[in-house]
Amino acid sequence: MTQTAPTARAPTPLVHGIFDPNTWTVTYVVYEKPGSACAIIDSVLDYDPQSGRTRHDSADQVIAFVRSQQLQVAWILETHAHADHLSAAQYLKAQLGGQIAMGEHITQVQSVFKDIFHLEPAFRVDGSQFDRLLKADERLPVGALQAQVLFVPGHTPACVAYQFGDAVFVGDTLFMPDVGTARCDFPGGDARALYASVRRILSLPDDTRLFMCHDYPPNNARPVAFETTVAAQRAHNVHVHDGIDEAAFVAMRTQRDATLDMPVLILPAIQINIRAGALPPPEANGVSYLKIPVNAL
């Protein structure tokens, strides 16, 4: 009788989260072990809206960790074009290498915001600012690890999550159970689509680890946290726990979104993030400028 060798189990990814207190954002480094390949997810470029100056404090923490673990950056991943922080993808690529990747539907977001910001004619809406546009369910090698791209629209039409084995990086689709879910009132947002995306994530095994892109502790009643599980979300998420149907969720999300202010950094963030973290091209005086559309949003 021929014996078949047992199938090797995929390694469990190690996850290091770096919290940025200014934007309540978590950047993740995902890797197998020290010395291995890694992916960086949802980086932060520090930006002062009063002075218009950028810094690299948050990104430098990522760089320090990558170097301390002797990691090789394979991918710099974005879950979507964030409205609440600027991406440091270009800075990280210059320092560490790797390819910058985003879900392929970023082209829809680029088309909308090229018009809103009346961007330069040379700005292309084909996603070519990114090294790679990712299709739903595509798989990316990260050394011995593998990431699967999950298409999870709703917050924006271009949102993706990344699944590495038992770990899923959900972007803004979900927050911690006591915070709930993402808003859906940005251009192209859709509460029904978000409900379907959340249910897809929550159909994964109960012990699947879910990593949030942000945490906003209600009333500062607990410490910042950004890891939970499918089981915890299904039992306790205040917006979409088991038993909440689509109609109830859409009604809640629509009513709640109508009360929310625009994020403080939405105007600079979108302009940078649809460029894969690059500044607009400098003008004749060598300075890059961000635009403020009046009464457009």
C-alpha positions, 0 to 999 in steps of 0.5 A: 500500500502506498503511503502519502506524506501528511500535508504540511500545515501552513505556518501561523502568521505572527502579527505586530501592530503599531498604534498611531494615537493621532489618527487612532490607526493600527499599522500591521507587520505580518510575517512568519518568523524573524528573518522571513518575508513580511507584509505591511498593512495600512501605514500612516504618514504623519500630517499636521493639517494646521501647518501642512507639514508631514513627518515619518514618526509612525512609519519610522516605528514600522521601519525599526521593527522590520529591521529589528526582526531582519524582515524582507518586505514583500508587500505594502498593502492598503485595505482602501483609500483611507479618509482618516489618515495619509498613507506612508506607502511611498516612504516605506517602499523607498526605505524597505522595498516591496510592492505597493498593492490595492484592490482593483476597484480603486479606479472607481474611487480615483474617477470620483475624486479626480473630478471632486478635486479637479486634479491635473489632467495627467492624473490617471484613473487606472490605478497605475500609481500602485505597483499591483492591483488586486482581484477578489480572492487573489493570493499573494505569496509572503515567503512561506505565508500566503495572503488571500484578498477578500473583496469587502465593499460597503465603506468604500467601493474598493475595500478589501481585507487580507486573510493570512491563515487564521488572521484577517485584516479587515480595514474599516469594515469592522471595528471592535465589538463595542464600536461596531461598523464603518460608515457608508456615506462616502462616495460609492459607499453602500450599507447593503454591500457592507452588511454582505461584506461583514457577513462574509467575514463572520462566516469564517471559523469562530476562532479566526483572529480579526485585526481592526485598522482603527480603535475608538474606545467608547468614552475612553472606558477601556484601553485601545484594543485592535484584535478580536475574533469572529465569535466575539463579533458575532456575539457582541458587535453592537451594530451587526451581531447575530440576529441583526438582519440587513434591513435593520442594519441598513436603517441603523447605518443610514440614520447614524451616518447622517449625524457624523462629521467628515473626518478631519483629514479627509481632504488631504488623505484622499488626495494622497491615498489615491496616489499610493501615498505620493504627494501631488506633483510639484508645481513650478516653484517646487512645492506640492499643493493639496486642494480644498474643494469648497462646498463639494462634499 
